[in-house]
Each structure stands twice: as C-alpha cells, then as structure tokens.
Amino acid sequence: MKNYLQDLFKHQQYNENNFFLIAGPCVVESEALVMEVADKVSTICKNLGIPYIFKASYRKANRTSAGSFTGLGDDTGLSLIKKVGSTYNLPTTSDIHAHDEATEAAKYVDVLQIPAFLCRQTDLLIAAAQTGKIVNVKKGQFLSGPSMKFAVEKIRNTGNDKIGLIERGNTFGYQDLVVDYRNITWMKEIEVPVIMDCTHSLQQPNQTSGVTGGNPQLIETIAKAAIATGADGLFIETHPNPAVAKSDGANMLQLDLLEPLLQKLVTLRKAVV
C-alpha cells in the first residue's frame, strides 16, 4: 500500500493485505442518511479488516435531466461530509467539477475525486493537485487505461504524487457500458493504486426517461472480477433503499447486501494475493 494511503488509514485497524473500500450514498440527501450509511459501513469494514473511505457527493453537476436533485447546497453538503469524518474518524471523499471548487472542497474532505467526463480537464486536475490532497481520477468512458497516464502526469508535474485511478467502464453503443479488465493491469503499470467502480460501471446512461438506468444485480460479478484481476480498491455506492434514492438509485447496492458481498470479496482476495 502506498505511503499516503497508509497515512490516510492510520486511525483504522485493518488487514494490510485487504483491498480498500470507498463507499457511501451517491449524494448527500440528509444528515440522517449519511450518518446511517457511515455507521453501518464503518462497522462492517472494521469487522472485516477493510480500510474504508466514506464517499458522498455534495453536489451532482452531471445529471441527465435538468429537474434532477443536485444537492442540499455546497456548504451544507460539505459540512455533513466533514461531520461524518469527524464522528466516525474516517477519511472522506467527494467529487469536484471545476477548478474553483478545489480549494474549498479540500477544506472538508481528504480525497478529491475527478469525475470521468472531466478527467482531461487540465485546469481542474492541476487545481486539485495543488491542494496537496489525494486526487482520485475516474477514467473517462471514452478512454483506454493506458491513456490515463497523461492525467497522472498533469498531477505529478505539480509535485503531488498522491494519485489514484478509478475504472468505471467504457461506452458501448448509446445506452450501455462494458468493463475491459485489461485496464486494471494497464493502469497499475502507471504505478498508482487502481480502484474499480462497481456501481457506475453498471449504469445504462441516456435513457429516454431522463433517469439513468443500471444493472445492480451484477455488482458482485464486477467486484469479484476486479479483485481477481488485481484492483487495489473498490468503489461501491450504497443506500438503505435505492428505490427512493435521489441520485443513481438504479445502480446502487442496497445497504443490507453490502456485508455478505464484502465477506465473499475478502475470501477471494486471500486466494489471489
């Protein structure tokens, strides 16, 4: 595990041979929701020896429909994410969408996430890197794994070497994604931790309803394959009741299904490391 990740997880007890987990609801819907998810996921991860980063978006800038929920407001969303971190002694992450968001978000979270559609935005990458925070960049749906070396170079050129890459599938036709697991190996060759986004890679975007669809029944398949092919971490969005979630409910994992899934993945990890 990279030194900066060891520092990130220094307040947690975990099995050093385990993958790490980034998990939480897609967006900050309420204080009650983020606290419930953080409480349950942190307990599960502690019991299984999995290092854990809490994730929730404080703002959803990329929505299919203009009428979709985008958040409770930046200050409220960021403050609630920070409260989760301090309450449960967890590192936290959220995504940013423009260079002028980086400095403000960095006051509240430990890891800045760059959305897939924005992974080529030089000013955004540089602004995130200059905060000194860990920067996790999602691979664009339109890019190959090896091409992500250019995003990594932009961040490294600022002097920040705290970088992770997230695989989330590639565009397949107009309304589907497919995961090419060769990308995990190729991105690891860039010498950064590689994380598999097990939920967004199952999206079915651009639906005529204006709401992105998904295939959450395949989350376990995606996660198992990622562990088997060497992913360092997993990204799983989870919600107590995805059917009423205000964002990405169609591809989130129901919260009570997370523990049995992670138990299987820990067993699989032992077999492949």
Order of alpha helices (4+ residues) and beta strands (2+ residues): alpha-beta-alpha-beta-alpha-beta-alpha-beta-alpha-beta-alpha-beta-beta-beta-alpha-beta-beta-beta-alpha-beta-beta-alpha
